[in-house]
């Protein structure tokens, strides 16, 4: 954790993180990245598997909350209507949504010969942010093969790489380097250990609004950099994607309530949900699956009572806050399109009074 927030003594909230302090603490999840980082091309794709088996045949319950809908994601309408996810989740750059969509379609067709024949079609879930400041977004280098590679990497398991990797390679956050960040919380409800994790793709925010643990560090840092570099204030036109996973047995209605807490998690870091920014939260549970072809008319499952949701709500807020900070601290400084540069937050933490532990 030395390269993440906790390595700098930044420990948001009061709940305990899981062993990995990432979304991978929720069992059964896989994360994979494909990264392009050469010259003006600074982009990539990140795949998250909510279920390691055939997710089309065994779907996971889910919900989506659109905080601000300035975005080009695919698959959210059916997710909202049916309350389930049936493909891997792909995160990528805005103009790669079509390629990712087709990649997921082909992946599903390979795994499920019944699609479009004896059963319906498939609903690919692709979420995006615009990495055009660092990446030449007009040169879409991603291919369908990259989607397959990311999904295969996710299926192979391993730890959740963070920072300027995969879809996060070209992203900016609070006018510093953004990217992929993750964090988790673990807690007990009625004797049962529950895990909840967040994975974020951060590409939003103005530096003066950045807060760490309630401290308006961005305001101080913006003033310092303005004095040194003569920087000027820019309009907020970014986006952020938040994925929440839990092994708590929640239905889609409860997962929607959980997803709505994404606003509070982002606000803790200083976001005010600007008009030009797209913020989308997808939440899902790994506690049970929903069969594509019903074995009977009823699904037997137990759900957490709503009276016990406060702790998962708090866990989501804390994990999102820490994941955002991890996305900025784990990212190295990147120079991309036309010499544009975004600096890592880690470069400034010592000057802001934080101490790094080896």
C-alpha positions in Angstrom: 0.0 0.0 0.0 3.1 2.3 0.1 2.2 3.8 -3.3 -1.4 4.4 -2.3 -3.1 6.8 0.0 -2.5 4.7 3.2 1.2 4.8 2.4 1.0 8.6 3.0 -1.0 8.2 6.2 -4.3 9.1 4.4 -6.9 6.7 5.8 -10.4 7.9 5.0 -13.3 6.9 7.2 -13.6 4.7 10.2 -14.4 1.2 8.8 -11.5 -1.3 8.1 -10.3 -2.0 4.6 -10.2 -5.6 3.4 -6.9 -7.5 3.1 -6.2 -6.2 -0.4 -8.0 -2.9 0.1 -9.4 -3.2 -3.4 -12.5 -4.4 -5.2 -10.8 -7.7 -5.5 -11.6 -8.3 -1.8 -15.1 -9.2 -3.0 -14.6 -12.8 -4.0 -15.2 -14.0 -7.5 -14.3 -10.7 -9.2 -11.5 -10.4 -11.8 -9.9 -7.2 -13.2 -7.7 -7.0 -16.3 -6.0 -4.1 -18.2 -4.7 -3.4 -21.7 -2.6 -0.2 -21.9 -1.3 1.8 -24.8 1.4 4.4 -23.8 3.5 5.7 -26.6 3.7 9.4 -27.6 0.3 10.9 -28.3 -1.4 7.6 -27.7 -2.2 7.3 -24.0 -5.2 5.1 -23.6 -6.5 1.6 -22.9 -9.2 -0.7 -21.7 -10.1 -2.2 -18.3 -12.3 -5.2 -17.9 -14.1 -6.3 -14.7 -15.7 -9.7 -14.4 -18.5 -9.7 -11.8 -18.7 -13.5 -12.0 -15.9 -15.9 -13.1 -18.3 -18.3 -14.8 -20.6 -17.8 -17.8 -22.2 -14.5 -16.8 -24.7 -14.6 -19.6 -26.2 -17.8 -18.3 -25.7 -16.8 -14.6 -26.3 -13.0 -14.3 -25.5 -10.9 -11.2 -28.1 -8.5 -9.7 -27.2 -4.9 -10.3 -28.4 -1.3 -10.4 -27.2 1.9 -12.0 -27.4 5.5 -10.7 -26.8 8.3 -13.2 -25.7 11.3 -11.2 -25.1 13.4 -14.2 -25.7 11.9 -17.7 -23.1 13.7 -19.8 -21.8 10.4 -21.2 -21.9 7.8 -24.0 -22.1 4.6 -22.0 -23.8 1.5 -23.5 -26.0 -1.0 -21.8 -27.4 1.1 -19.0 -31.1 1.1 -20.1 -31.5 -2.7 -19.9 -29.5 -2.9 -16.7 -31.9 -0.4 -15.1 -34.9 -2.2 -16.5 -34.0 -5.8 -15.6 -31.7 -5.2 -12.7 -28.9 -7.5 -13.8 -25.5 -7.6 -15.6 -24.8 -10.3 -18.2 -21.4 -9.4 -19.7 -18.0 -8.4 -18.4 -17.9 -4.6 -17.6 -15.6 -2.6 -19.9 -14.2 0.7 -19.1 -12.5 2.7 -21.9 -12.1 6.0 -23.7 -15.2 7.7 -25.2 -14.7 7.0 -28.8 -13.8 3.3 -28.2 -17.3 2.4 -26.9 -18.3 1.0 -30.2 -15.2 -1.3 -30.4 -15.7 -2.4 -26.9 -19.4 -3.1 -27.5 -18.6 -5.3 -30.5 -15.8 -7.0 -28.6 -18.2 -8.0 -25.8 -20.8 -9.1 -28.4 -18.3 -11.4 -30.1 -17.1 -12.7 -26.7 -20.7 -13.6 -25.7 -21.4 -15.2 -29.1 -18.3 -17.5 -28.7 -19.4 -18.6 -25.2 -23.1 -18.9 -25.9 -24.2 -20.4 -29.3 -27.8 -20.0 -28.3 -27.7 -16.2 -28.5 -29.8 -14.9 -31.4 -31.0 -18.4 -32.1 -32.9 -20.1 -29.3 -32.7 -17.2 -27.0 -32.5 -13.4 -27.2 -29.5 -11.1 -27.8 -27.0 -9.8 -25.3 -26.6 -6.5 -23.5 -22.9 -5.4 -23.4 -22.0 -3.0 -20.6 -19.4 -0.4 -21.6 -18.6 2.7 -19.6 -16.4 5.6 -20.7 -14.5 8.7 -19.9 -12.9 11.2 -22.3 -9.1 11.0 -22.2 -8.6 13.5 -25.0 -6.3 15.9 -23.0 -3.5 13.3 -22.8 -4.5 10.9 -25.6 -5.1 11.6 -29.3 -8.7 10.5 -29.1 -9.2 11.0 -32.9 -6.8 8.0 -33.4 -8.7 5.1 -32.0 -6.1 2.4 -31.6 -8.1 -0.1 -29.6 -9.1 -3.3 -31.4 -11.6 -6.0 -30.5 -8.6 -8.2 -29.7 -7.8 -5.8 -26.9 -11.2 -6.3 -25.4 -10.6 -10.1 -25.5 -7.2 -9.7 -23.9 -8.5 -7.5 -21.1 -11.3 -10.0 -20.4 -8.9 -12.9 -20.4 -6.6 -11.1 -18.0 -9.5 -10.5 -15.7 -10.5 -14.1 -15.9 -6.9 -15.1 -14.9 -7.3 -13.2 -11.6 -4.5 -11.5 -9.8 -4.4 -8.2 -7.9 -6.1 -5.0 -9.0 -3.5 -2.7 -10.7 -4.2 0.9 -10.1 -3.1 4.3 -11.5 -2.3 5.1 -15.1 -3.2 1.6 -16.4 -5.8 0.3 -18.8 -8.7 2.7 -19.2 -7.1 5.1 -16.7 -3.9 5.7 -18.8 -4.9 9.0 -20.3 -7.3 10.3 -17.6 -7.1 13.5 -15.6 -8.5 14.2 -12.1 -8.6 17.6 -10.4 -6.2 18.8 -13.2 -3.7 16.2 -12.0 -3.2 12.7 -13.2 -6.2 10.5 -12.7 -6.9 6.9 -13.6 -7.9 3.6 -12.0 -8.3 3.5 -8.3 -9.8 1.0 -5.9 -10.5 0.4 -2.2 -12.6 -1.8 0.0 -14.2 -2.1 3.4 -15.0 -5.1 5.5 -17.5 -5.3 8.3 -19.8 -7.7 10.1 -23.6 -7.8 10.1 -25.3 -10.3 12.4 -22.2 -12.4 12.7 -21.5 -12.5 8.9 -18.5 -10.8 7.4 -19.4 -8.6 4.5 -17.0 -7.1 1.9 -17.7 -4.1 -0.2 -15.3 -2.7 -2.8 -15.1 0.3 -5.2 -13.3 0.7 -8.5 -13.2 4.1 -10.1 -12.2 5.6 -13.4 -11.4 9.2 -12.5 -11.4 12.0 -15.1 -13.1 15.0 -13.5 -12.7 17.9 -11.1 -10.9 21.3 -10.8 -7.8 21.5 -8.7 -9.0 24.2 -6.3 -11.9 21.9 -5.3 -9.7 18.9 -4.3 -10.1 17.8 -0.7 -8.2 15.2 1.3 -9.9 14.2 4.6 -11.8 17.4 4.5 -8.7 19.5 4.1 -8.9 21.8 1.0 -5.5 20.9 -0.2 -6.4 21.7 -3.8 -6.9 25.4 -3.0 -3.4 25.7 -1.6 -1.8 23.6 -4.4 -3.6 25.6 -7.1 -2.3 28.8 -5.6 1.2 27.4 -5.5 1.2 26.1 -9.0 -0.4 29.3 -10.3 2.4 31.3 -8.8 5.0 29.0 -10.4 3.5 28.2 -13.7 0.9 31.0 -14.4 -1.9 28.4 -14.7 -5.5 29.6 -15.3 -8.8 28.2 -14.1 -10.4 25.8 -16.5 -14.0 24.7 -16.8 -14.9 21.3 -15.4 -15.7 19.0 -18.3 -14.7 15.5 -17.1 -16.3 12.3 -16.0 -16.1 9.6 -13.4 -17.2 6.0 -13.5 -17.8 4.2 -10.1 -18.2 0.4 -9.8 -19.4 -0.9 -6.5 -19.3 -4.6 -5.7 -20.4 -6.4 -2.5 -21.0 -10.0 -1.3 -23.9 -8.8 0.8 -27.2 -10.3 -0.5 -28.9 -7.3 -1.9 -31.6 -7.1 -4.6 -31.6 -4.5 -7.4 -33.7 -2.0 -5.5 -31.2 -2.1 -2.6 -28.3 -1.9 -5.0 -29.8 1.2 -6.4 -29.9 2.7 -2.9 -26.3 1.8 -2.5 -25.3 3.3 -5.9 -26.9 6.6 -4.9 -24.4 6.9 -2.1 -21.8 7.4 -4.8 -22.6 11.1 -4.8 -21.5 11.4 -1.2 -18.2 9.5 -1.8 -17.3 11.8 -4.7 -18.3 14.9 -2.7 -15.9 14.0 0.0 -13.0 14.6 -2.4 -14.5 17.9 -3.6 -16.8 17.1 -6.5 -19.8 19.3 -6.9 -21.1 17.3 -9.9 -20.5 19.9 -12.6 -22.8 20.3 -15.6 -20.2 19.2 -18.1 -19.2 16.1 -16.2 -20.7 12.6 -16.5 -20.9 10.7 -13.3 -22.3 7.1 -13.4 -22.4 4.5 -10.6 -23.0 0.8 -11.2 -23.5 -1.5 -8.1 -23.7 -5.2 -8.1 -23.8 -8.2 -5.7 -21.9 -11.4 -6.0 -24.0 -13.2 -3.3 -26.2 -15.0 -5.8 -26.9 -15.3 -9.5 -30.0 -15.1 -11.7 -30.2 -17.9 -14.2 -30.9 -16.9 -17.8 -33.1 -20.0 -18.2 -35.1 -20.4 -15.0 -35.0 -23.8 -13.4 -38.3 -23.1 -11.7 -40.7 -20.3 -11.3 -39.1 -19.0 -8.1 -35.6 -18.0 -7.1 -34.7 -18.9 -3.5 -32.5 -16.3 -1.9 -32.3 -14.3 1.3 -31.8 -10.5 1.3 -30.4 -8.2 3.8 -33.1 -6.2 5.7 -33.2 -2.5 4.8 -32.6 -1.6 8.5 -29.1 -3.0 8.2 -28.1 -1.0 5.1 -26.5 1.9 6.9 -23.1 0.2 7.3 -22.9 -0.8 3.6 -23.9 2.8 2.7 -21.0 4.1 4.9 -18.6 1.5 3.4 -19.5 2.6 -0.1 -18.9 6.3 0.7 -15.5 5.6 2.4 -14.3 3.2 -0.3 -15.1 5.6 -3.1 -13.4 8.4 -1.4 -10.2 6.4 -0.9 -10.4 4.9 -4.4 -10.4 8.4 -6.0 -7.3 9.4 -4.0 -5.6 6.1 -4.9 -6.3 6.7 -8.6 -4.3 10.0 -8.3 -1.5 8.8 -6.0 -0.9 5.5 -7.8 -0.6 7.2 -11.2 2.7 8.4 -12.4 3.1 11.7 -14.2 2.2 11.3 -17.9 3.1 13.4 -20.9 0.9 12.7 -24.0 -0.8 14.5 -26.9 1.0 17.6 -28.0 3.2 17.6 -24.9 0.2 17.9 -22.5 1.2 16.7 -19.1 -0.6 15.7 -15.9 1.4 15.3 -12.7 0.9 12.7 -10.1 -0.6 13.9 -6.8 2.2 11.9 -5.1 4.7 14.6 -6.3 3.0 17.2 -4.1 2.0 15.3 -1.0 5.2 15.9 1.0 4.9 19.6 0.3 1.3 19.5 1.6 2.4 18.1 4.9 2.0 14.3 4.3 4.7 11.8 5.2 5.4 8.7 3.1 6.1 5.4 4.9 8.4 3.0 3.2 
